[in-house]
Amino acid sequence: MNKNQAADERSRSLFINITVVMVFVSLMLGFIVYLNDGSTNIKRVALENLAEQFSTSVSNSHWQWQGEGRPQIVMLVTYANKLGENNTLVEKERKPIFMSHLGWPKAEPTSEGCANIWNMVLNIPMDIEGFKIFAEYYDGLKLNNNALDSVCRYRLSTGPYFEYKVFSGQVLKVKQ
């Protein structure tokens, strides 16, 4: 009986060890999947924020273009959220923006031109959390035979993107 009890004890010990390892591996896989899904949402939220900043800068440059008598270039000035000495506005940055005859930021009708629009309007690198943002130009004539529907698409390698309609200045929300 002693030999049988010792064999049973070893089998039970082995079963418990295997069970503990399986539970541990399952928990680790669960955490990995959870954290991996969370990073996708972080990239999406970051891209949504950039799209909102892009839209605001495009709109501001358009109204400045109107106010200055429709020049070819406007100097978009951004101010800090708080007042400086003597309750004066504090200038944060200045960026020149080339404008089309319709009053929207413009560049060459190529993917490089779209990247130039990004640089003029946002003045920040084209990446999110270390992931490159790609600028792509889609000609409206090729899309639906209407040049006014030309767009610049700003996207991550996979997943979300937003679009800028070159001739109307409209920024389309982030899509999956």
N, C-alpha and C positions, 0 to 999 in steps of 0.2 A: 504494500500500500504506500510506503514511503516514496518508492520510485514513481508511482502513478501520481501522487500528490505533487512531487517536485516537477514532473512533466506538465501537469495541469497549471501549476504556478508559473512556470516559464511561458507557457502558451498564453496565459492570461496577461502576463507582463508584456509580452510581445504585442498582443492585441491592443493593450492600452497605449503602448508607445506609438504604434501605427495610427491609432485613432487621434492621438494628440498631434502628431505630425500632419495628418490630413486636415484637421481643424485649423492649424496654424497656416498651412498652405492656402486653404480656402479663404481665410481672413486676409492674407496678403494679396491674393488675386482680387478680392473684393475692393480693397483699398486702392490698388493700382488702377482698376477700371474706374472707380469713383473719381480719383484724382485726374486721370486722363480725360474724362468727360468734362471735368471742371475747367481744364485748360482751354478747351474749345470754346466754352462760354466766355472765358476771360478775353480770348482773342476777338470774339464777336462783339462784346461790350466795348472793347478798345476801338474796334473798327467803327462802331456806331458813334462813339464820341468823336473820332476823327471826321466822320461824315458830317456831323453836326457843326464842327469847327469849320470844315470846308464850306458848307452851305452858308454859314454866317459871314465868312470872309468874302465869298462870291457876292453875296447880297450887299455887303458894305462897300465893296469896290464898285458895284453897279451904281449905287446911290451917290457915291463920291464922284463917279464919272459924270453922272447927271448934273450934280451941283457945280462941278468945275467947268462946265461947258463942253463936255464930250471930247476930252483930249485922247490921244493915242495911248498915253501912259498915265496912270495915277499912282501916287505914293500913298499906300495904305499904312496908316499909323495906328498902332495898338497901344492902349494905355493900361496901366496896372489897375487893379480893383480898389486900391486905397490911395488916398491923397498923400502927397509929399509935404515938404516944408511950406509954410504959409498957405496951406490948403490949396495947393496947385496940383494939377494932374501930372502924373509921372509917366513919361513915355517909356514903353516897354520895347517896342521894335518898329522899324520902318521897312517896308518892302515895296519895290516897284512892281506894278502889274501892268502888262501889256493888254490893251482892251481892243475888242473887235468893234466894227462899225455899229453893231447892235448893243454894245455896252456890257459885254461879258468877257471875262478873262479868256485870252486866246493864245494859241501856239500853232505850230505846224500840224497838219492833219495826219499825224503818225503816232505810234506808241511813245516815241521819244518826246513828241510834242505834249502828249498827255502827262508824261513825267515832269516836263517843264512847267505845266500848269500847276501840278501838285507843289512843286518847289516854290513857285511864285505865291500861291495862295496860302499854303501852310508853313512853308519855310522850315520843314523838319525832315529828317531822313525817312525813307520809304520802308519802314519796318515796324513790326509790333512784336514785342517780347522775343526779339531775335529772329522773327520770321519775316522774310522779304515780302513787300507789297509790290505786285506787278501792275503796271499801267498798260492798258490796251486800248487802241483806237478802233472803233467800229464805224465805218462809213455808212451814212444813212442811205445813200444811193444803192448800196449793196444789200442793206437790210430790208428796206421796203420802198425803194425808188423815190425817197424823199431826202434831199441833202440836209434839211433842217432837223432830221432825226439822228444825226451823227452824235455818238456818245464816246466818252472816255470811261472805261471801266477800271476801277481800282479794286484788286482782289488779292487774297492770300492764295497760296499754291492750291489749296483745296478749301472748300467751304465758302464763307460769306464774302460778299462784295457790295460796292455801291457804285452808282453811275452818275456822271455829270453830263448833261445835255449841252453840248458846246454852243449851240445857237440860241438856246432859250435860257441858259444859266440855271436850269432846274437841277437839283441834286436829288436823285432817287434814293430812297431809304435802303438800308442794308438788306440784302436778300440772301437766302441760303442757297 
